[in-house]
Amino acid sequence: MGENDERGAASVLVLRKVRQILECFTIERAELTLQQITKATGLPASTCQRLVTSLVREGFLDRHGDVYRIGLALVRWAAPGTLGLDIVQLTRPAIQWLRDRTGESACLYVRDGPFRTVVSLAETRAAVMRIATVGMVMPLHAGSAGKVFMAFDPEARRAAVGHGLVRHTARTVVDIDVLDEQLAEVRRNGYSATFEERDAGAASISAPVFGSSGELVAVLGMLAPTQRLTPADVGEIAPQVVAAAEDASRRLGHRPAAG
């Protein structure tokens, strides 16, 4: 390895350590002591102290007494990167990944009162498909995406119940006690899977998408006809839906709490 290669490798190693330090900070842990940073990164104490000192000097970190936080200069530098980007653009790769991984249509939904709206769609390439279009508006209580909204946002449940639980098919849940039991299960599982609740012959699996402050901002799901998505398929496909939703959350700045 030449001298230039060695310097390049050393620079990459330093940047990796800097990234380890910056990634210690989350919404839930916005301020950390040097000891906490050292423990979280696993770096040698002397190395960690030297890098933290340099990061403070360059504006990447701010120090207040014995605690450190992400520097305001770093926040200012990052701001231009968010211009022109919205939830649809940011989460598009996650939606396309889910479509390509499952072979079925993938959607992103946002909520408006007791309804959910498709704001982004990656369509399946299969000849027989579950029809969905951007701008399609659907009720919350019928279908997996709506149940994720209700499970992780109490206001969504109140809006849906207040609007009325209308029956769309024989499988639509209109009993509040049964609905609440299902919502509790969605929270435990981290996803919802429903079959023919809104349309006969249609099935879906959905999972929550969280924003930078930990709030529910959207729901990501996949849609398929029941001949291709059955209850027996949920165990295999649900983890893929959850993974896509977690990726979308990360793209929106969400950092789950440690543990």
HUJO-V375818 format. One record per residue. SS is DSSP state (~ for helix, > for strand, _ for the rest). PSI is psi in whole degrees, 0 to 359 (* if undefined). NEAR is the number of other C-alpha atoms within 10 Angstrom. Layout:
# HUJO-V375818
ss->SS psi->PSI near->NEAR
ss->SS psi->PSI near->NEAR
This chain:
# HUJO-V375818
ss->_ psi->130 near->6
ss->_ psi->172 near->7
ss->~ psi->320 near->8
ss->~ psi->319 near->9
ss->~ psi->320 near->10
ss->~ psi->319 near->11
ss->~ psi->321 near->11
ss->~ psi->318 near->12
ss->~ psi->321 near->13
ss->~ psi->322 near->12
ss->~ psi->318 near->12
ss->~ psi->321 near->12
ss->~ psi->318 near->12
ss->~ psi->316 near->13
ss->~ psi->324 near->12
ss->~ psi->321 near->12
ss->~ psi->322 near->18
ss->~ psi->318 near->18
ss->~ psi->319 near->12
ss->~ psi->318 near->18
ss->~ psi->312 near->21
ss->~ psi->326 near->18
ss->_ psi->352 near->14
ss->_ psi->334 near->20
ss->_ psi->131 near->18
ss->_ psi->175 near->20
ss->_ psi->320 near->14
ss->_ psi->334 near->12
ss->_ psi->68 near->11
ss->_ psi->338 near->12
ss->_ psi->131 near->20
ss->> psi->148 near->19
ss->> psi->167 near->15
ss->~ psi->321 near->17
ss->~ psi->319 near->13
ss->~ psi->320 near->13
ss->~ psi->316 near->24
ss->~ psi->316 near->21
ss->~ psi->318 near->14
ss->~ psi->325 near->15
ss->~ psi->332 near->18
ss->_ psi->9 near->13
ss->_ psi->154 near->15
ss->_ psi->144 near->10
ss->~ psi->318 near->15
ss->~ psi->320 near->10
ss->~ psi->315 near->12
ss->~ psi->316 near->22
ss->~ psi->318 near->16
ss->~ psi->317 near->10
ss->~ psi->318 near->16
ss->~ psi->318 near->23
ss->~ psi->317 near->16
ss->~ psi->321 near->14
ss->~ psi->324 near->19
ss->~ psi->316 near->16
ss->~ psi->325 near->12
ss->~ psi->359 near->13
ss->_ psi->2 near->15
ss->_ psi->330 near->20
ss->> psi->152 near->21
ss->> psi->145 near->21
ss->> psi->133 near->19
ss->> psi->100 near->9
ss->_ psi->238 near->7
ss->_ psi->4 near->10
ss->> psi->155 near->15
ss->> psi->154 near->19
ss->> psi->166 near->20
ss->> psi->133 near->22
ss->_ psi->144 near->16
ss->~ psi->330 near->13
ss->~ psi->319 near->13
ss->~ psi->320 near->14
ss->~ psi->318 near->13
ss->~ psi->319 near->10
ss->~ psi->327 near->10
ss->~ psi->337 near->11
ss->~ psi->316 near->9
ss->~ psi->334 near->10
ss->~ psi->342 near->9
ss->~ psi->348 near->9
ss->_ psi->134 near->8
ss->_ psi->358 near->7
ss->_ psi->138 near->11
ss->_ psi->182 near->10
ss->~ psi->325 near->18
ss->~ psi->312 near->15
ss->~ psi->317 near->11
ss->~ psi->322 near->16
ss->~ psi->357 near->23
ss->~ psi->315 near->17
ss->~ psi->324 near->16
ss->~ psi->321 near->24
ss->~ psi->316 near->28
ss->~ psi->323 near->19
ss->~ psi->317 near->18
ss->~ psi->318 near->25
ss->~ psi->314 near->24
ss->~ psi->326 near->16
ss->~ psi->319 near->13
ss->~ psi->339 near->17
ss->_ psi->3 near->17
ss->_ psi->165 near->24
ss->> psi->141 near->25
ss->> psi->140 near->29
ss->> psi->154 near->27
ss->> psi->132 near->30
ss->> psi->147 near->29
ss->> psi->161 near->22
ss->> psi->143 near->21
ss->> psi->99 near->13
ss->_ psi->231 near->16
ss->_ psi->13 near->22
ss->> psi->160 near->19
ss->> psi->146 near->24
ss->> psi->137 near->22
ss->> psi->120 near->20
ss->> psi->347 near->17
ss->> psi->144 near->21
ss->> psi->133 near->23
ss->> psi->108 near->23
ss->_ psi->146 near->22
ss->_ psi->154 near->21
ss->_ psi->2 near->12
ss->_ psi->151 near->11
ss->_ psi->318 near->6
ss->_ psi->119 near->12
ss->_ psi->161 near->16
ss->_ psi->118 near->20
ss->_ psi->127 near->12
ss->_ psi->149 near->16
ss->_ psi->151 near->14
ss->_ psi->132 near->14
ss->_ psi->351 near->13
ss->_ psi->132 near->11
ss->> psi->133 near->17
ss->> psi->157 near->18
ss->> psi->160 near->23
ss->_ psi->323 near->27
ss->_ psi->349 near->29
ss->_ psi->107 near->25
ss->_ psi->156 near->25
ss->~ psi->321 near->28
ss->~ psi->316 near->34
ss->~ psi->323 near->26
ss->~ psi->330 near->31
ss->~ psi->317 near->31
ss->~ psi->312 near->33
ss->~ psi->326 near->26
ss->~ psi->325 near->25
ss->~ psi->1 near->19
ss->_ psi->102 near->14
ss->~ psi->327 near->10
ss->~ psi->326 near->14
ss->~ psi->318 near->24
ss->~ psi->315 near->24
ss->~ psi->319 near->14
ss->~ psi->318 near->16
ss->~ psi->313 near->22
ss->~ psi->320 near->17
ss->~ psi->328 near->11
ss->~ psi->332 near->14
ss->_ psi->134 near->13
ss->_ psi->91 near->18
ss->_ psi->138 near->14
ss->_ psi->127 near->14
ss->_ psi->325 near->16
ss->_ psi->178 near->13
ss->_ psi->341 near->11
ss->_ psi->356 near->15
ss->_ psi->130 near->20
ss->_ psi->118 near->20
ss->_ psi->359 near->16
ss->_ psi->121 near->9
ss->~ psi->321 near->11
ss->~ psi->316 near->10
ss->~ psi->318 near->10
ss->~ psi->315 near->19
ss->~ psi->325 near->15
ss->~ psi->319 near->10
ss->~ psi->321 near->16
ss->~ psi->322 near->21
ss->~ psi->321 near->14
ss->~ psi->322 near->14
ss->~ psi->317 near->22
ss->~ psi->321 near->17
ss->~ psi->317 near->11
ss->~ psi->330 near->12
ss->_ psi->10 near->17
ss->_ psi->168 near->26
ss->> psi->140 near->29
ss->> psi->126 near->22
ss->> psi->156 near->21
ss->> psi->118 near->23
ss->_ psi->36 near->19
ss->_ psi->330 near->21
ss->_ psi->321 near->22
ss->_ psi->139 near->17
ss->_ psi->138 near->14
ss->_ psi->8 near->15
ss->> psi->142 near->22
ss->> psi->159 near->25
ss->> psi->157 near->27
ss->> psi->133 near->27
ss->> psi->157 near->32
ss->> psi->158 near->32
ss->> psi->149 near->30
ss->> psi->123 near->29
ss->> psi->152 near->24
ss->_ psi->185 near->18
ss->_ psi->334 near->17
ss->_ psi->7 near->15
ss->_ psi->4 near->16
ss->_ psi->151 near->13
ss->> psi->122 near->18
ss->> psi->338 near->19
ss->> psi->175 near->25
ss->> psi->136 near->27
ss->> psi->133 near->32
ss->> psi->166 near->29
ss->> psi->148 near->32
ss->> psi->145 near->26
ss->> psi->155 near->25
ss->> psi->153 near->20
ss->_ psi->342 near->16
ss->_ psi->343 near->10
ss->_ psi->346 near->14
ss->_ psi->109 near->20
ss->_ psi->167 near->16
ss->~ psi->330 near->11
ss->~ psi->342 near->8
ss->~ psi->347 near->10
ss->~ psi->317 near->17
ss->~ psi->329 near->9
ss->~ psi->321 near->10
ss->~ psi->326 near->17
ss->~ psi->317 near->22
ss->~ psi->330 near->15
ss->~ psi->321 near->19
ss->~ psi->316 near->29
ss->~ psi->318 near->23
ss->~ psi->319 near->15
ss->~ psi->319 near->28
ss->~ psi->322 near->27
ss->~ psi->323 near->21
ss->~ psi->317 near->19
ss->~ psi->319 near->28
ss->~ psi->316 near->28
ss->~ psi->322 near->19
ss->~ psi->340 near->21
ss->_ psi->5 near->19
ss->_ psi->8 near->16
ss->_ psi->136 near->20
ss->_ psi->107 near->20
ss->_ psi->148 near->16
ss->_ psi->143 near->10
ss->_ psi->131 near->8
ss->_ psi->* near->3
